[in-house]
Amino acid sequence: MIVIAVTGGVACGKSTAALKLREALPSGRVRSFDADFAVKQLMEEQAVLEAIQNIDGKSLEHLANGEIDKEKLRKRVFDNSEYRERLEDVLHPLVLDQASQFCDHSRSVADVVLMEIPLLYEVEFPLARDLDLVVAASGKTQRTRLQNERQLDRELADSIIASQLPVEEKIDRGDIVVWNDGSREVLDNQIQNIAARCLPFLN
C-alpha cells in the first residue's frame, strides 16, 4: 500500500487535486482521508465542544444554540495565535488518532491511500507515509480565491495565509509538486502525469 500525504497552502486546491488523483487511479483501489472534514465532524461532538469551552472563558462566545459559530471562531483563531495553539492542542491528537486508524484499516482494502493534511508541516503531523504531494499557488492567487470563493475580507485572508508556512518552504519539503495557479486543464495534465507514475506500483 502506498500512502500519499496531500498538503499545501490554503486555497491552493488540495481537495480538488486529491479528488482528481483519486479519479485518475484505478477504481476501487484508492481510499481518501480529509483532515478538514475530520475536524468538522469532531466539532459536532459534545465532548469536543466541552473541551473547546474549557480553553478559556471567551470560548462560550463561539457557541450558538449548542453549536460552534464558525465565523466568530475563525476570526479569533487567526487573530490570536495563542488561542489557535490551544485549540489545535484539543483537535490535532484526535485527528491524528483518526488518521492512524484510517491507514491501518485501509491496508487490507486499498493499494493507494490519499491523506489530505493541510497542516502537515506546520504541526509536524507524525503520519507515516511514502510520498508528500504539495499543491501550491502564488500568494496573489491564494488571496484572490479566499476573497472571491470564500467571501473573506482582505485582512482575514492575509492572516490565514500568514499563519501557515510559506508555500516555497512546503515546495522544498515535498516529493511531488502540483502548481495550481492556472487553468483546470493544466491541473488535470499534472494529475494525469502523477497517476501514470503511480500505476507501475499497483500491478
N, C-alpha and C positions, 0 to 999 in steps of 0.2 A: 504494500500500500504506500502510495506517495502522499505526503501531507504538504500542501502548499499554503503558506500564510499569505493572505492578500491584505495589503496595507497601503498607506499613502496619505496625502494631505486631505484636509476637509474639502468637500466639493470638487474633488478630483475625478470622481466617477468610479470609486472602488466597487460599489454594489453592481453597477452596470457591467463593469469588466468581469466581475466574478460570475454574474449570471450568463454573460455571453460565453465565457470559457466553459462553464458547465454545459451549455447547449452545444458547444462545438466538440465536446468529448463524447465518447460512446454512451448512448442512453442506458441508464440503469447501473452504471459503474462509477458514478460520482455522487458524493454527498457533500452538503454545504452547511457551514455554521456561520451565523451572523451575530457578532458580539453586541452590536447595537440593538438588535431585536431581542437578544437575551436580557439586556438591561431594561428594555421597555417592559418585558414580561415580569422581571423581578420587581419593578417599581409599582406593580399592581398587587404584590403580595403584602399582607398585613404586617408580617414580621419585618420586612424591609422598610415599609413606611414608618414603623415604630422606631427602627434604628436611625432613620433619617431625622425623625422628630427629635431624637435624643442627641443629635450633634450639637445643637445649641437652642436657645430659646426662640430665635428668629425662624427656625425651621418650620414652626407651626404656621407661619405666614404663607408658606408654599402649599398648604393644603386647602382644598375647597370641596366640601361635601365628601370628605374622606379620600379624595384623590389628589394627586400632585398637580399643582398649577404649573405646567411645563414652562410657560413663558417667564413667570417670576423666578422659577428655579434656575433656568438657563441664564438669565441676566445676572443673578447673584453668583452663579458658578464662575462666570467669566469676568466678573467684577472683583472677585475675592479669591485669590489663589489659595489661601489657607483653607477656606471653606471647601474649595474644589478638591483639595488633597484629602480632607476628612470624608467627603462624600465618596471619593474613589476608594478610601480605605474600607468603606462599607460594601461597595459594589464589586470591586475587582476580584476579591477572593471568591465570591460567589460565581462570577463569570468564569474565572479560571477553573473552578470545580466542574462547571457545566461543559466547558471546552474539553477538559481532560476526559470526562466521561463520554462525550460525543466521539472523540477519537478512538477510545477503547472499544466502544460499541460498533464503530464503523469497520473495524479490521476484518470482520467476517463477511461483510456485505458490499464493500466498495474497494475499488482499485485506486481511486483518487479522492482525497478529502480536501476541500477548499475551506480554509478557516479565515473568515473576514474579521480582522482585528485592527481597527483604526489606530489604536494607541500602542501598537506592538512594540515600538522602540521607546516611546515616552515613558512607559511604565516597566520596560524590560520584561514584557509578558513572557513567563517561562514556559512557552509552548514548544514541545519537541516537534520539529518539522524538518522537511528535506530542502525546501526552497522558500525564499521570500520573494513575492511578486509585488513590486511597488508601482502603484498607479499615481502618476504625477501630472501637474499642470502648472502654469505660471501663476504668480500671485495675483495678477490682474484678472485672469480667468476665474480663479477661486473667488475673488471678491465679487465679481460680476454675477456668478452663479448664486452666491449666498444672498445677494441683494435681489436679484430678479426671480430666482426659482424658490427661494425660501422666505422671501419678503423680510429680510433683516435689514436694519439700518446700517450705514457705513461704519459707525463706531463699534457696534456689536460684531459685525463681520470681521473687522480688523482685530478685535480682541480674541475671537475664536482662532483666527489664523496664527496670531502671535502666541497663543497658548500651546501650540504644537511645535515640534522640531521643524526647522526649515526643510522644505521639500528637497533641497540639494543634499542635505545630510541623509535623508531617507534613501535617496537615489544611490548614494555612495554605499549604503549598508545593504541594499537589495541585491538579489541574484539576477533578477529579471526586471526590466523597467518597461512600463507602458506609458507613453507620453500622450496624455489625453487632453490636448489643447486645441484640437481641430475638429474635423467632421466625424460623424459616426462611421463613415466609410473607412477613414484612416484607423479608427479604433478597431473596427471589425477585422481589418487586414492584420493588425498586430496580434489580435486574439487568435486568429486562424493560424498564424505562424507559431504561436506558443503551443496551441493544441497539437499541431503537427510534430513539434519537438517532444511532446509527451507520449504520443502514440506508440513509439517503439517500446516503452516501458510497460505497456498494457497488453502486450502479446504473450 
